[in-house]
Amino acid sequence: MTFQIHALPEADFAPLFALSDEDLAARHARRSVVTHSPGVPCRVSLEDAAIGETVLLINYTHQPASTPYRASHAIFVRAGVRQARPAPGAVPAVFHARLISVRRFDRDDMMIDAEAVEGRELGMVLTRCFWNPAVAYIHLHYAKPGCFAALVRRA
């Protein structure tokens, strides 16, 4: 069974780039210019931001379900990028060299399993995860900082 990795839509974040730093702070967000790469993975483009690019670091509710797993965390988004649309079964390069937490959820939005894997193994692991019919969707997190990376569904 194949999988589909879903980036976040740019429309959810584009208006934030026009806000003042004070308005961003009121929304628990900060604007910055990238000074090193790799290391600032955008959740919209599913690419690392380049040195000199403007990004927002925002608190994003990636698990809005009314369960004990409701969660939010910091994520980076780049200005002026389009939502990545990886092909079914494809793993974007932004994941390849990182340790990834693979968190499996059922239809009731309860986590039923999790593991940390090397990004170069992610495609094989996601395929295996969806062999389990109880897995409704998967959240990927960058394991070291713990922040949400992407949603994965069956293709």
N, CA, C and O of each residue as an XYZ file, in Angstrom:
620
protein
N       0.852     -1.179      0.000
C       0.000      0.000      0.000
C       0.891      1.233      0.000
O       1.823      1.325      0.799
N       0.617      2.169     -0.879
C       1.456      3.350     -0.977
C       0.917      4.497     -0.116
O      -0.203      4.447      0.393
N       1.733      5.507      0.026
C       1.448      6.635      0.907
C       1.558      7.945      0.147
O       2.116      7.996     -0.949
N       1.022      8.997      0.737
C       1.108     10.347      0.176
C       1.487     11.299      1.298
O       0.769     11.396      2.294
N       2.614     12.010      1.150
C       3.041     13.017      2.121
C       2.397     14.349      1.728
O       2.439     14.747      0.564
N       1.804     15.029      2.706
C       1.089     16.285      2.464
C       1.787     17.442      3.176
O       1.988     17.412      4.390
N       2.150     18.458      2.402
C       2.686     19.698      2.961
C       1.527     20.576      3.414
O       0.372     20.326      3.069
N       1.846     21.599      4.186
C       0.823     22.546      4.616
C       0.544     23.551      3.489
O       1.455     23.892      2.735
N      -0.700     24.027      3.365
C      -1.035     24.975      2.286
C      -0.491     26.376      2.552
O      -0.579     26.896      3.664
N       0.076     26.976      1.494
C       0.660     28.320      1.642
C      -0.371     29.358      2.035
O      -0.033     30.325      2.717
N      -1.624     29.187      1.625
C      -2.671     30.178      1.932
C      -2.880     30.339      3.436
O      -3.314     31.398      3.891
N      -2.578     29.307      4.202
C      -2.735     29.397      5.665
C      -1.730     30.350      6.297
O      -1.960     30.836      7.404
N      -0.620     30.626      5.616
C       0.470     31.386      6.219
C       0.810     32.687      5.498
O       1.375     33.595      6.108
N       0.478     32.793      4.213
C       0.862     33.963      3.412
C       0.477     35.284      4.063
O       1.298     36.200      4.047
N      -0.723     35.449      4.640
C      -1.077     36.735      5.244
C      -0.203     37.118      6.447
O      -0.084     38.298      6.777
N       0.392     36.143      7.085
C       1.216     36.422      8.263
C       2.471     37.215      7.921
O       2.975     37.964      8.757
N       2.979     37.059      6.705
C       4.207     37.750      6.326
C       4.019     39.260      6.238
O       5.000     40.002      6.294
N       2.769     39.734      6.099
C       2.497     41.174      6.031
C       2.350     41.803      7.417
O       2.286     43.027      7.530
N       2.295     40.993      8.463
C       2.116     41.516      9.818
C       3.399     42.139     10.349
O       4.503     41.771      9.948
N       3.229     43.080     11.251
C       4.385     43.678     11.929
C       4.973     42.657     12.902
O       4.331     41.661     13.235
N       6.184     42.914     13.345
C       6.811     42.020     14.325
C       5.995     41.971     15.608
O       5.921     40.928     16.257
N       5.388     43.083     15.974
C       4.558     43.121     17.189
C       3.303     42.259     17.020
O       2.916     41.531     17.935
N       2.667     42.346     15.834
C       1.480     41.528     15.578
C       1.841     40.045     15.515
O       1.078     39.190     15.965
N       3.007     39.753     14.954
C       3.458     38.362     14.943
C       3.680     37.856     16.367
O       3.278     36.740     16.698
N       4.308     38.658     17.198
C       4.569     38.253     18.583
C       3.264     37.968     19.323
O       3.198     37.054     20.144
N       2.241     38.743     19.034
C       0.939     38.511     19.669
C       0.344     37.167     19.257
O      -0.501     36.615     19.961
N       0.787     36.646     18.117
C       0.333     35.343     17.619
C       1.363     34.251     17.885
O       1.299     33.173     17.294
N       2.300     34.529     18.765
C       3.354     33.568     19.127
C       4.189     33.184     17.909
O       4.480     32.008     17.690
N       4.569     34.184     17.120
C       5.362     33.958     15.905
C       6.504     34.961     15.856
O       6.439     36.031     16.462
N       7.555     34.594     15.120
C       8.707     35.475     14.929
C       9.198     35.376     13.495
O       9.197     34.307     12.885
N       9.621     36.530     12.972
C      10.209     36.600     11.642
C      11.725     36.555     11.800
O      12.279     37.147     12.726
N      12.394     35.845     10.885
C      13.856     35.845     10.915
C      14.397     35.618      9.517
O      13.675     35.209      8.608
N      15.673     35.889      9.368
C      16.370     35.638      8.120
C      17.293     34.447      8.364
O      18.019     34.406      9.357
N      17.257     33.495      7.464
C      18.019     32.257      7.600
C      19.514     32.560      7.495
O      19.962     33.240      6.572
N      20.272     32.043      8.458
C      21.723     32.256      8.494
C      22.517     30.982      8.266
O      23.739     31.027      8.124
N      21.826     29.837      8.228
C      22.519     28.563      7.986
C      21.578     27.606      7.248
O      20.357     27.659      7.396
N      22.181     26.748      6.466
C      21.383     25.773      5.734
C      22.246     24.534      5.521
O      23.430     24.672      5.215
N      21.706     23.344      5.669
C      20.322     23.079      6.025
C      20.059     23.347      7.504
O      20.978     23.614      8.278
N      18.811     23.270      7.868
C      18.458     23.435      9.267
C      17.171     24.174      9.497
O      16.690     24.235     10.629
N      16.583     24.751      8.431
C      15.329     25.478      8.569
C      14.348     24.891      7.542
O      14.150     25.461      6.470
N      13.736     23.744      7.883
C      12.854     23.070      6.933
C      11.464     23.709      6.884
O      10.777     23.808      7.901
N      11.067     24.137      5.694
C       9.756     24.760      5.485
C       8.684     23.680      5.379
O       8.860     22.687      4.672
N       7.573     23.879      6.084
C       6.484     22.891      6.070
C       5.544     23.084      4.893
O       4.676     22.242      4.662
N       5.690     24.161      4.148
C       4.877     24.395      2.951
C       5.582     23.824      1.717
O       4.983     23.061      0.959
N       6.834     24.186      1.518
C       7.582     23.736      0.337
C       8.223     22.371      0.522
O       8.608     21.728     -0.455
N       8.343     21.922      1.769
C       9.070     20.691      2.109
C      10.491     20.734      1.550
O      11.002     19.759      1.000
N      11.109     21.915      1.716
C      12.503     22.138      1.360
C      13.156     22.933      2.471
O      12.479     23.626      3.231
N      14.484     22.833      2.567
C      15.207     23.679      3.502
C      15.269     25.095      2.952
O      15.487     25.290      1.756
N      15.077     26.080      3.817
C      15.214     27.478      3.415
C      16.687     27.764      3.127
O      17.579     27.184      3.748
N      16.924     28.658      2.184
C      18.285     29.048      1.808
C      18.753     30.209      2.678
O      17.941     30.967      3.208
N      20.038     30.338      2.815
C      20.616     31.460      3.550
C      20.118     32.759      2.911
O      20.150     32.914      1.690
N      19.659     33.684      3.751
C      19.144     34.968      3.294
C      17.637     35.014      3.123
O      17.067     36.099      3.003
N      16.976     33.860      3.110
C      15.516     33.845      2.975
C      14.848     34.266      4.273
O      15.380     34.047      5.361
N      13.666     34.880      4.140
C      12.850     35.235      5.295
C      11.922     34.071      5.612
O      11.279     33.510      4.725
N      11.864     33.723      6.885
C      10.976     32.663      7.356
C      10.211     33.164      8.575
O      10.619     34.110      9.249
N       9.105     32.508      8.832
C       8.389     32.726     10.081
C       8.500     31.458     10.905
O       8.362     30.349     10.389
N       8.746     31.637     12.172
C       8.697     30.548     13.141
C       7.397     30.759     13.894
O       7.237     31.750     14.607
N       6.473     29.827     13.733
C       5.144     30.003     14.325
C       4.764     28.771     15.139
O       5.300     27.682     14.934
N       3.843     28.963     16.054
C       3.271     27.845     16.780
C       2.091     27.353     15.954
O       1.171     28.114     15.654
N       2.127     26.077     15.591
C       1.121     25.504     14.695
C       0.446     24.312     15.374
O       1.119     23.423     15.896
N      -0.880     24.302     15.364
C      -1.630     23.174     15.914
C      -1.720     22.098     14.841
O      -2.561     22.166     13.944
N      -0.852     21.116     14.944
C      -0.809     20.040     13.956
C      -1.737     18.887     14.300
O      -2.072     18.080     13.434
N      -2.154     18.804     15.558
C      -3.089     17.756     15.967
C      -4.248     18.442     16.691
O      -4.216     18.585     17.913
N      -5.279     18.869     15.939
C      -6.382     19.609     16.543
C      -7.448     18.729     17.201
O      -8.404     19.253     17.774
N      -7.303     17.416     17.131
C      -8.324     16.509     17.657
C      -8.541     16.715     19.154
O      -7.623     17.078     19.891
N      -9.759     16.478     19.574
C     -10.099     16.579     21.000
C      -9.773     15.267     21.699
O     -10.661     14.564     22.181
N      -8.483     14.951     21.746
C      -7.998     13.747     22.411
C      -6.798     14.158     23.256
O      -6.351     15.302     23.177
N      -6.276     13.252     24.053
C      -5.061     13.580     24.799
C      -3.869     13.904     23.888
O      -2.867     14.441     24.359
N      -3.965     13.586     22.598
C      -2.871     13.847     21.672
C      -2.974     15.206     20.977
O      -2.161     15.518     20.107
N      -3.956     16.007     21.349
C      -4.039     17.368     20.803
C      -2.680     18.026     21.023
O      -2.124     17.958     22.119
N      -2.136     18.673     19.961
C      -0.778     19.187     20.096
C      -0.489     20.321     19.123
O      -1.078     20.426     18.047
N       0.445     21.164     19.550
C       1.004     22.195     18.681
C       2.487     22.306     18.996
O       2.950     21.884     20.056
N       3.221     22.885     18.051
C       4.651     23.058     18.237
C       5.125     24.084     17.217
O       4.372     24.489     16.332
N       6.357     24.492     17.348
C       6.940     25.461     16.428
C       7.237     24.824     15.078
O       7.708     23.689     15.001
N       6.951     25.580     14.004
C       7.312     25.165     12.647
C       7.843     26.385     11.899
O       7.551     27.523     12.266
N       8.620     26.142     10.855
C       9.092     27.204      9.967
C       8.280     27.188      8.679
O       7.936     26.127      8.158
N       7.978     28.387      8.172
C       7.396     28.527      6.844
C       8.150     29.631      6.111
O       8.550     30.630      6.708
N       8.337     29.434      4.806
C       9.057     30.393      3.963
C       8.067     31.325      3.280
O       6.912     30.966      3.051
N       8.531     32.509      2.963
C       7.716     33.491      2.251
C       7.670     33.156      0.760
O       8.680     32.789      0.161
N       6.475     33.289      0.175
C       6.339     33.217     -1.272
C       6.567     31.866     -1.914
O       6.949     31.804     -3.083
N       6.345     30.785     -1.189
C       6.520     29.454     -1.776
C       5.173     28.778     -1.970
O       4.191     29.111     -1.306
N       5.144     27.842     -2.870
C       3.928     27.070     -3.128
C       3.963     25.764     -2.340
O       5.024     25.252     -1.980
N       2.776     25.251     -2.088
C       2.646     23.988     -1.374
C       3.242     22.855     -2.200
O       2.885     22.662     -3.362
N       4.150     22.114     -1.586
C       4.723     20.932     -2.232
C       3.636     19.883     -2.403
O       2.741     19.749     -1.569
N       3.730     19.158     -3.479
C       2.792     18.071     -3.744
C       3.582     16.847     -4.211
O       3.581     16.502     -5.392
N       4.256     16.200     -3.254
C       5.045     15.025     -3.643
C       4.163     13.951     -4.272
O       3.006     13.781     -3.889
N       4.711     13.244     -5.222
C       3.998     12.138     -5.858
C       3.737     11.036     -4.837
O       4.484     10.907     -3.867
N       2.690     10.242     -5.040
C       2.466      9.107     -4.148
C       3.717      8.235     -4.070
O       4.321      7.903     -5.090
N       4.094      7.872     -2.854
C       5.269      7.034     -2.632
C       6.589      7.777     -2.615
O       7.632      7.171     -2.372
N       6.565      9.096     -2.870
C       7.800      9.887     -2.903
C       8.097     10.498     -1.535
O       7.186     10.910     -0.817
N       9.368     10.550     -1.191
C       9.838     11.167      0.046
C      10.729     12.352     -0.332
O      11.803     12.152     -0.899
N      10.300     13.588     -0.028
C      11.119     14.757     -0.363
C      12.501     14.708      0.304
O      12.664     14.144      1.385
N      13.474     15.304     -0.359
C      14.857     15.292      0.110
C      15.027     15.897      1.497
O      15.970     15.538      2.202
N      14.145     16.804      1.910
C      14.268     17.449      3.218
C      14.265     16.422      4.357
O      14.767     16.708      5.444
N      13.717     15.253      4.123
C      13.654     14.209      5.154
C      14.871     13.285      5.151
O      15.171     12.664      6.171
N      15.562     13.185      4.047
C      16.568     12.136      3.848
C      17.669     12.087      4.903
O      18.043     10.994      5.329
N      18.193     13.205      5.334
C      19.341     13.222      6.250
C      18.943     13.502      7.694
O      19.801     13.807      8.522
N      17.667     13.403      8.004
C      17.204     13.713      9.359
C      16.618     12.474     10.033
O      16.154     11.547      9.370
N      16.650     12.482     11.359
C      15.966     11.464     12.140
C      14.502     11.873     12.217
O      14.191     12.995     12.616
N      13.604     10.972     11.838
C      12.184     11.291     11.730
C      11.381     10.427     12.705
O      11.558      9.211     12.772
N      10.501     11.078     13.450
C       9.552     10.373     14.302
C       8.308     10.098     13.471
O       7.724     11.010     12.887
N       7.909      8.832     13.426
C       6.749      8.394     12.652
C       5.671      8.003     13.655
O       5.776      6.972     14.319
N       4.634      8.833     13.761
C       3.582      8.630     14.761
C       2.290      8.220     14.071
O       1.728      8.983     13.286
N       1.826      7.018     14.366
C       0.651      6.459     13.715
C      -0.603      6.691     14.565
O      -0.603      6.488     15.779
N      -1.676      7.126     13.882
C      -2.941      7.422     14.548
C      -4.064      6.604     13.941
O      -4.046      6.277     12.755
N      -5.053      6.275     14.785
C      -6.222      5.551     14.293
C      -7.338      6.534     13.928
O      -7.136      7.747     13.979
N      -8.491      6.024     13.566
C      -9.617      6.866     13.147
C     -10.183      7.712     14.286
O     -10.902      8.680     14.038
N      -9.872      7.360     15.515
C     -10.312      8.134     16.682
C      -9.251      9.148     17.115
O      -9.344      9.716     18.203
N      -8.256      9.372     16.281
C      -7.169     10.319     16.542
C      -6.344      9.958     17.771
O      -5.815     10.834     18.456
N      -6.240      8.666     18.041
C      -5.408      8.175     19.134
C      -4.140      7.563     18.538
O      -4.199      6.817     17.560
N      -2.990      7.887     19.140
C      -1.743      7.319     18.663
C      -1.711      5.837     19.020
O      -1.937      5.452     20.167
N      -1.427      5.022     18.018
C      -1.403      3.583     18.259
C      -0.003      2.999     18.159
O       0.216      1.851     18.548
N       0.948      3.770     17.644
C       2.322      3.291     17.558
C       3.210      4.456     17.124
O       2.725      5.441     16.568
N       4.494      4.338     17.379
C       5.456      5.363     16.972
C       6.840      4.745     16.930
O       7.131      3.767     17.620
N       7.687      5.343     16.101
C       9.087      4.932     16.039
C       9.902      6.069     15.443
O       9.363      6.945     14.767
N      11.182      6.047     15.696
C      12.100      7.006     15.092
C      12.909      6.258     14.042
O      13.423      5.169     14.299
N      13.020      6.857     12.844
C      13.729      6.209     11.745
C      14.633      7.213     11.051
O      14.382      8.418     11.074
N      15.678      6.705     10.440
C      16.524      7.545      9.598
C      15.723      7.927      8.362
O      15.027      7.088      7.790
N      15.816      9.175      7.951
C      15.027      9.668      6.833
C      15.202      8.890      5.550
O      14.262      8.786      4.762
N      16.381      8.342      5.319
C      16.611      7.574      4.090
C      15.796      6.275      4.077
O      15.639      5.655      3.025
N      15.273      5.858      5.249
C      14.449      4.652      5.350
C      12.961      4.967      5.382
O      12.137      4.058      5.481
N      12.608      6.244      5.300
C      11.233      6.672      5.545
C      10.232      6.058      4.572
O       9.162      5.626      5.001
N      10.536      6.003      3.295
C       9.596      5.440      2.329
C       9.219      4.010      2.652
O       8.043      3.648      2.610
N      10.209      3.194      2.973
C       9.968      1.796      3.312
C       9.122      1.691      4.586
O       8.209      0.869      4.664
N       9.430      2.524      5.578
C       8.707      2.488      6.850
C       7.258      2.924      6.657
O       6.352      2.299      7.207
N       7.025      3.980      5.891
C       5.643      4.441      5.670
C       4.817      3.383      4.953
O       3.653      3.166      5.290
N       5.412      2.729      3.970
C       4.706      1.656      3.268
C       4.318      0.564      4.244
O       3.187      0.079      4.228
N       5.259      0.177      5.093
C       4.988     -0.875      6.087
C       3.906     -0.446      7.068
O       3.047     -1.250      7.430
N       3.937      0.819      7.504
C       2.954      1.310      8.477
C       1.522      1.145      7.968
O       0.626      0.772      8.725
N       1.318      1.423      6.690
C      -0.037      1.365      6.144
C      -0.494     -0.052      5.834
O      -1.632     -0.241      5.404
N       0.349     -1.049      6.035
C      -0.114     -2.431      5.962
C      -1.091     -2.702      7.102
O      -1.948     -3.580      6.997
N      -0.958     -1.948      8.187
C      -1.853     -2.100      9.333
C      -3.147     -1.344      9.038
O      -3.113     -0.118      8.925
N      -4.283     -2.026      8.910
C      -5.535     -1.340      8.576
C      -6.019     -0.394      9.678
O      -6.865      0.461      9.415
N      -5.509     -0.523     10.891
C      -5.908      0.373     11.976
C      -5.285      1.759     11.853
O      -5.748      2.705     12.489
N      -4.235      1.886     11.036
C      -3.567      3.176     10.856
C      -4.381      4.025      9.880
O      -4.502      3.690      8.702
N      -4.942      5.136     10.390
C      -5.728      6.036      9.548
C      -4.855      7.107      8.903
O      -5.089      7.500      7.760
N      -3.855      7.574      9.633
C      -2.933      8.596      9.127
C      -1.693      8.604      9.989
O      -1.654      7.995     11.059
N      -0.676      9.305      9.508
C       0.612      9.370     10.202
C       1.053     10.822     10.285
O       0.878     11.592      9.341
N       1.620     11.182     11.411
C       2.292     12.469     11.545
C       3.792     12.216     11.560
O       4.285     11.351     12.284
N       4.506     12.986     10.747
C       5.959     12.957     10.763
C       6.445     14.152     11.574
O       5.915     15.256     11.451
N       7.449     13.920     12.395
C       8.070     14.979     13.187
C       9.579     14.873     13.004
O      10.123     13.779     12.856
N      10.245     16.024     13.016
C      11.705     16.018     13.063
C      12.050     15.623     14.490
O      11.793     16.378     15.427
N      12.630     14.449     14.652
C      12.746     13.833     15.973
C      13.584     14.633     16.959
O      13.238     14.693     18.139
N      14.668     15.246     16.518
C      15.519     15.937     17.485
C      14.836     17.173     18.062
O      14.768     17.284     19.286
N      14.320     18.121     17.249
C      13.616     19.255     17.852
C      12.176     18.908     18.236
O      11.559     19.624     19.024
N      11.641     17.823     17.691
C      10.300     17.381     18.053
C       9.175     18.050     17.302
O       8.010     17.798     17.610
N       9.470     18.890     16.332
C       8.425     19.662     15.668
C       7.796     18.891     14.499
O       8.432     18.064     13.846
N       6.528     19.203     14.271
C       5.745     18.597     13.210
C       6.398     18.854     11.854
O       6.875     19.956     11.585
N       6.414     17.827     11.003
C       7.006     17.959      9.669
C       5.961     17.845      8.571
O       5.944     18.669      7.657
N       5.082     16.838      8.636
C       4.100     16.642      7.568
C       3.085     15.579      7.978
O       3.318     14.772      8.878
N       1.954     15.612      7.284
C       0.909     14.616      7.426
C       1.073     13.586      6.318
O       1.443     13.931      5.196
N       0.800     12.325      6.628
C       0.881     11.268      5.630
C      -0.430     10.485      5.659
O      -0.926     10.116      6.723
N      -0.976     10.243      4.481
C      -2.182      9.434      4.329
C      -1.924      8.344      3.293
O      -0.941      8.393      2.554
N      -2.821      7.364      3.250
C      -2.756      6.367      2.187
C      -2.996      7.073      0.853
O      -3.814      7.988      0.762
N      -2.283      6.643     -0.165
C      -2.498      7.246     -1.496
C      -3.647      6.542     -2.191
O      -3.993      6.891     -3.319
